[in-house]
Amino acid sequence: MSTREKIILLSNHLIQQRGFQGFSYADLEAGIGIRKASIHHHFPSKTDLGIAYCDYKRADFKALEAELQKLPAGVPQLQAYLDAFADCAAQGQMCGVYAMLSDSHLFSPELQTAVYQLAQTEQQLLQDILVAGQRSAALHFAQPPAELAMVVSSAIKGALLLNRIPPHGAYDRAAKAIVDWLSAAP
């Protein structure tokens, strides 16, 4: 694994634990065991790191989308999407996308654009899952898919935050409630 990849992976962990504003290059230096100058070589500014992080997460969503396409539409795809956040829940982490969104008002316009594109990538993925599930008659809802995608993602990301405090079951309960709600016969 390259140094650049190590920096992005550790950044991912730190963002999900503390938010983008909650860590510094000193944290990366300590976590990877390289000098700050090496980090600055790959990412001259934290904005550069943030943009690279957004690109990394967008690629993750594209890979998830490819995996979801192998599953039947409806509950299997929705459940696999929800399961993609189960590790965050188990580790008491928040969603990296929403962590970036929570700090975005502090970002440069360039990084704000990258965060917006990242959030839109995830929203489109979830919207596609919902539309395919509705077309297959496995998911049932009357709301416009784009609005429902915002509701579902907000519910799960909120549950990740609630999951950070005991008894740590909020995410699993929310995910189950979403699947039960959307798969219930009309």
Salt bridges, closest charged atoms under 4 A:
ASP27 OD2 - ARG18 NH1 3.21
GLU65 OE1 - LYS62 NZ 3.93
GLU67 OE2 - LYS70 NZ 3.09
GLU122 OE2 - LYS157 NZ 2.61
ASP180 OD2 - LYS176 NZ 2.56
